[in-house]
Amino acid sequence: MRQLMAVLLLGAVTGVAHADIFKCISPHGDVLFTSDRVEAKQKNCTQITVTPNVISAPPKPAAAAPAPRVGDAKPAPSAAPGGFPKVSPQTQAQRDTDRRRILETELVNEEKSLQEARRDLAEQENTRTGSERNYQRVLERIEPYQRKVKIHEENIANLKRELNNLR
């Protein structure tokens, strides 16, 4: 426990570690990066200056308006932040209809693919070659077909969930 405390205290005292980085080029043209000064001096390396990537914080919003009083009328809440383009209800309804149509088409295609994958799996399960005396080899051969069926089943479940989440 004391050792752990000592390590933590030492880490807190030392602060952020800083290491100089050196770029070395061998006679064969290979590039080597190192932080070892002795090795860098032996190999005539050049020191690389790395500037930290710092992103400044966004500006703070202007002072908030005073809280509305009980008798004051409340402004209608806006779903879109200021400056964000708004879409008319008709346009949004058309987009929703298009999305539903696309998802339904994808669902039909995925169900066809699932039927085909199940048919291929059944075909492979009923086929037994002479080299497959060990049943493990049969399992290894049909495993990709089982994966394909599982993928199509998951895709169908996801498409149905997506269709149920539409407005």
C-alpha positions as CSV (number, residue, x, y, z in Angstrom):
1,M,0.0,0.0,0.0
2,R,2.9,2.4,0.9
3,Q,4.5,1.7,-2.5
4,L,1.3,2.5,-4.3
5,M,1.0,5.8,-2.4
6,A,4.6,6.6,-3.1
7,V,4.2,6.0,-6.8
8,L,1.0,8.1,-7.0
9,L,2.7,10.9,-5.0
10,L,5.7,10.8,-7.3
11,G,3.4,10.9,-10.4
12,A,1.6,13.9,-9.0
13,V,4.8,15.8,-8.2
14,T,6.5,15.2,-11.5
15,G,3.6,16.5,-13.6
16,V,3.3,16.0,-17.3
17,A,6.2,14.0,-18.8
18,H,8.1,15.7,-21.6
19,A,10.4,13.9,-24.0
20,D,12.5,15.2,-26.8
21,I,11.9,13.3,-30.1
22,F,14.7,12.6,-32.5
23,K,14.5,11.5,-36.1
24,C,17.4,9.3,-37.4
25,I,18.0,8.1,-40.9
26,S,20.1,5.0,-41.3
27,P,22.7,4.6,-44.2
28,H,20.1,2.3,-45.9
29,G,17.4,5.1,-45.8
30,D,15.4,3.6,-42.9
31,V,13.8,6.1,-40.6
32,L,14.0,5.7,-36.9
33,F,12.4,7.8,-34.2
34,T,13.8,7.8,-30.7
35,S,13.6,9.7,-27.4
36,D,17.0,8.4,-26.2
37,R,19.5,11.3,-26.3
38,V,22.6,9.1,-26.3
39,E,21.4,7.0,-29.2
40,A,20.4,10.1,-31.1
41,K,23.8,11.6,-30.6
42,Q,25.5,8.4,-31.8
43,K,23.4,8.3,-34.9
44,N,23.6,12.0,-35.7
45,C,19.8,12.4,-35.4
46,T,17.9,15.6,-35.7
47,Q,15.5,16.8,-33.0
48,I,11.9,17.2,-34.0
49,T,9.9,20.1,-32.6
50,V,6.4,19.1,-31.9
51,T,3.8,21.7,-31.1
52,P,0.8,20.5,-29.1
53,N,-2.6,20.5,-30.8
54,V,-4.7,22.9,-28.7
55,I,-8.3,23.7,-29.5
56,S,-9.7,26.7,-27.8
57,A,-13.0,26.5,-26.0
58,P,-16.0,27.9,-27.8
59,P,-17.1,31.4,-26.8
60,K,-19.5,31.7,-23.9
61,P,-23.1,32.7,-24.9
62,A,-24.3,36.1,-24.1
63,A,-25.9,36.8,-20.8
64,A,-29.1,34.8,-20.4
65,A,-32.4,36.6,-20.5
66,P,-34.2,36.9,-17.1
67,A,-36.4,34.0,-16.2
68,P,-40.0,34.4,-17.2
69,R,-42.5,35.3,-14.5
70,V,-45.5,33.2,-13.8
71,G,-47.9,35.5,-15.7
72,D,-45.7,36.0,-18.8
73,A,-46.5,34.2,-22.0
74,K,-43.9,31.6,-23.0
75,P,-42.3,31.7,-26.4
76,A,-42.8,28.6,-28.5
77,P,-39.9,26.2,-28.2
78,S,-37.8,25.8,-31.3
79,A,-36.7,22.3,-32.3
80,A,-33.9,23.6,-34.4
81,P,-31.1,25.8,-32.9
82,G,-30.7,29.3,-34.2
83,G,-29.4,29.6,-37.7
84,F,-30.2,25.9,-38.5
85,P,-32.3,25.6,-41.6
86,K,-35.9,24.6,-41.0
87,V,-37.8,22.2,-43.2
88,S,-41.5,22.7,-44.0
89,P,-43.8,20.0,-42.7
90,Q,-44.7,18.9,-46.2
91,T,-41.1,18.5,-47.1
92,Q,-40.5,16.5,-43.9
93,A,-43.5,14.3,-44.6
94,Q,-42.3,13.6,-48.1
95,R,-38.8,12.7,-46.7
96,D,-40.4,10.4,-44.1
97,T,-42.5,8.7,-46.8
98,D,-39.4,8.2,-49.0
99,R,-37.5,6.8,-46.1
100,R,-40.3,4.4,-45.2
101,R,-40.5,3.3,-48.9
102,I,-36.7,2.7,-49.0
103,L,-36.7,0.8,-45.7
104,E,-39.7,-1.4,-46.9
105,T,-37.9,-2.1,-50.2
106,E,-34.7,-3.0,-48.3
107,L,-36.8,-5.3,-46.0
108,V,-38.3,-7.2,-48.9
109,N,-34.8,-7.6,-50.5
110,E,-33.3,-8.7,-47.2
111,E,-36.1,-11.3,-46.7
112,K,-35.5,-12.7,-50.2
113,S,-31.8,-12.9,-49.4
114,L,-32.6,-14.7,-46.1
115,Q,-34.7,-17.3,-47.9
116,E,-31.9,-17.8,-50.4
117,A,-29.3,-18.1,-47.6
118,R,-31.5,-20.6,-45.8
119,R,-31.9,-22.7,-48.9
120,D,-28.1,-22.7,-49.5
121,L,-27.6,-23.7,-45.8
122,A,-30.1,-26.6,-46.1
123,E,-28.4,-27.7,-49.3
124,Q,-25.0,-27.7,-47.6
125,E,-26.4,-29.5,-44.5
126,N,-27.8,-32.3,-46.7
127,T,-24.6,-32.7,-48.7
128,R,-21.8,-34.9,-47.4
129,T,-18.6,-35.4,-49.3
130,G,-16.3,-38.4,-49.0
131,S,-13.5,-36.4,-47.5
132,E,-15.7,-35.4,-44.5
133,R,-15.5,-38.5,-42.3
134,N,-15.0,-36.2,-39.3
135,Y,-18.2,-34.3,-38.5
136,Q,-16.1,-31.2,-37.5
137,R,-15.3,-30.8,-41.2
138,V,-19.0,-30.7,-42.0
139,L,-19.5,-28.0,-39.3
140,E,-16.6,-26.0,-40.7
141,R,-18.0,-26.2,-44.2
142,I,-21.5,-25.1,-43.3
143,E,-20.4,-22.4,-40.8
144,P,-20.1,-19.6,-43.4
145,Y,-23.7,-20.4,-44.6
146,Q,-24.9,-20.2,-41.0
147,R,-23.2,-16.9,-40.6
148,K,-24.8,-15.6,-43.7
149,V,-28.3,-16.6,-42.4
150,K,-27.6,-15.0,-39.1
151,I,-26.5,-11.7,-40.8
152,H,-29.7,-11.6,-42.8
153,E,-31.8,-12.3,-39.7
154,E,-30.1,-9.4,-37.9
155,N,-30.5,-7.1,-40.8
156,I,-34.2,-7.9,-41.0
157,A,-34.6,-7.2,-37.2
158,N,-32.8,-3.9,-37.6
159,L,-34.9,-2.8,-40.6
160,K,-38.1,-3.7,-38.7
161,R,-37.0,-1.8,-35.7
162,E,-36.1,1.2,-37.9
163,L,-39.6,1.0,-39.5
164,N,-41.2,1.0,-36.1
165,N,-39.3,4.1,-35.1
166,L,-40.6,6.1,-38.0
167,R,-43.0,8.9,-37.2
